[in-house]
Amino acid sequence: MNRVLVIEDNPDNMALMVFLLNKSGYRHVPACDGRSGIEFARQGGFDLVLLDIKLPDMDGNEVLGRIRSMEHGALVPIIAMTSYAMSGDRERLLAAGCNGYVEKPIDPLLVIQHIQAVLAASV
Amino acid sequence: MTAWSAIWSSNTLTRRLTVARSTMLCLFVWTLLIALSLSWNVRNENRAVMLQATSEARGHFNKDVAYRRWVASKGGVYVPVSSKTPPNPYLFHVKNRDITTISGRQFTLVNPAYMTRQVMELSEEQYGVRGHITSLKLMRPENKPDPWERQALEKFDQGALEYTGTALLDGKPYLRFMRPFMTEQRCLLCHAAQDYRIGDVRGGISFSIPLEDYYAIRKTNIVASAFWHLAIYLSGCGLIVGAGYSLKNWLKQREANQNQVAIENKRTVALLSLSQMDASTEEQLLDFSIEKTMQLTDSTRGYIHFYDAVNQRLSLSRWDENTQASCQIAEGVHHFELAKNGVWQRCISQGKAIINNNLEPSGATITLPTMHIELKRHLCLPIVDGETIVGVLGVGNKAQPYTKDDLHQLELFTAGVWQVLKRRRAESELARYRNHLEDLVLERTTELEASRTQLQGYYNEVSGAKVQLELANERLKELDKLKSMFIASMSHELRTPLNAIIGFSSLMLNGMTGDINPEQKDQLQRVLRAGRHLLALITDVIDISKIESKSIEPFASEFDLLDVIDESCANVALQLEEKGLQLVRHIDDEEIILFSDRKRLLQCILNYLSNAMKFTSSGCVEIAVQHDDENVTLCVVDSGSGISSDEMALLFKSFTRLASTSSTTPGTGLGLYLTKKLAEEVLGGRVWAESTPGSGSRFYLQIPKRLQT
């Protein structure tokens, strides 16, 4: 059973993702800000990270950089979730090391499909 | 000056007179000297002649006396008696006066006197020297003294030892010489009877030496002397006259030089005065110059006229006072065309001075106009400034003819006068300019001061305005930053709650939270639709605000157009299914690589597809792609109600919803407007639409394959 680290500050969105992941058969670890997300990531044991880019304590890009700089964080698949939706966000995040990109508001079915695709690609 | 000149002139005159007098005096003295010398020579010559003659006479006398003494010492000598030498009757008392030799020859005693007489006769006969024994106490009557001899004998009685003189004897000149006989012991032998005592003057012998030969020599000598004297005299006269002449010439030359110097001095002083007449007017300067011109040339007329080369006109500026007083030219008619004024015309056109020394009515070389002032002689010359002739200066009626010296003086003086005039004119012109300039400067200064004050005002205003503007600019920048942050923030903050709304309602509708009844499903669908609509509205509004504030930046990357079309088709798949519509793709499978803003292109395609679906109730929506080397053109075709030509004009406008559809179809009214904006301003392309009311519409999007960033 795959473990997914969800880094998301908004409780409603966190609830949505948790429900969606559980329903889709994934285990999850919730992190409500960047610092705790990085801490969980350091402990390891995740098959995927869902990363909100707008976090209260730090920028999602920084979190991405920290995880990628960890010994076992270099290869873990990370899917960025953002509600910025500016031109170039997708390309910039993919170039920075994300394996996937989801725009909020999400379409639950599309998100699950995307997660499955990313995990399949990373095996 | 004039008085001084007069004195100088009288001096030179005196000197010249003195030279003549000195010459005459020298000649006189020389003549006197030569005359004295000549007379002295003649006298000497005479004396020499007399001395020589006397000497000769003395010789004769001494010789005779010697013979007499010898005879006397012998007590007489006996000589044969002859007719020429008869016995001396005055010796009758002497014993043995006559003797006869044994041979019978008869001798008679000849005493010194007798011998002397006989020798004298012989001498006269042979040499022309006459001798004569004479005495005041005569023994023989032949010995009677003539008057001269008597005179001499009387002198001897008084103690004279010699007596000489000249006399004409038989019409010929003779030196007469006489010496006395003193009575000696021996004399008494014969003359005892005459009662002489020893030492008495007994008588004398006179000799008459003919002087003709001496005179001939004297004449020759005198003639020679006279000749030499004449020669020396004439040479001396020549020298004296020559020296006098030279001296006279030298004085004359010196006088001429001094006159020249005096005139030049005069000219220099005049020019100096002229240059110092700073307070005078130009007329006064001209009058002064004319006066000096006349003085320099001893003229009684003078004038200066100026010439205007441009108009070829001569302005008769100034005459000397007399002429000006008697001038009959009307006032104000002092300007003439040059061509009408002969002498001046020649003078100016040839640039040469003209001298006329004969303007008398009889035989005048030029004709003067009637009413012209009397003019006997005339000299005029051009006033020259560099190469240009600026006027004419002239003088007239000098007592003597005008010479080149006059001309020379005038040329020099005129040049000086013109320099002074020119300088004066330049100075006054300068002064005029200076005054004008000062006025101008004052005026400009005032204007500038006013302008400066005004400018200062403006500057203060502008400075104030600038400060305000800077503040406003700062505020604007702040606002702009705020706006960008606001937009970003809004985008995020508005989307975040929609994530929960749309996400959960989607989950519930998908039955992931359990079964829901149809009524709940309908209600959830409304929630989901409203959420999506709100999301679309938010997205469009934010995009438009970004485009309109020019804060949108295209993000170009390389991608395959087919991927974008696939993604957009996937996006609308659910809606298509819900509406029961078919999407038909007229697209080849070959990839079309673009370099453009992928997200915005996707947005445009989705907008077209959404629109097409909205207005198509049944049938199908078609999408087609065409491309060439440069551009790619997408076309979305619907089979909806179509758009009337009136409404075509309103397409692509903001917040415009067509009346025909607004009531039946949901929409923000921003979709096409945003598509047009994105296509034109971000993707560098264009949009257009074609429609046939009742049978559907075609929406086109054409963009360049490579976006020029």
Interface residues (C-beta under 8 A of the other chain):
Chain A: N10 D12 N13 A15 L16 F19 L20 K23 K54 S83 Y84 A85 M86 S87 G88 R90 E91 K104 P105 I106 D107 P108 L109
Chain B: A488 S491 H492 R495 T496 P497 L498 N499 A500 I501 I502 G503 F504 S506 L507 N510 M512 T513 G531 L535 T539 I552 E553 P554 F555 S557 D597 R598 K599 R600 V682
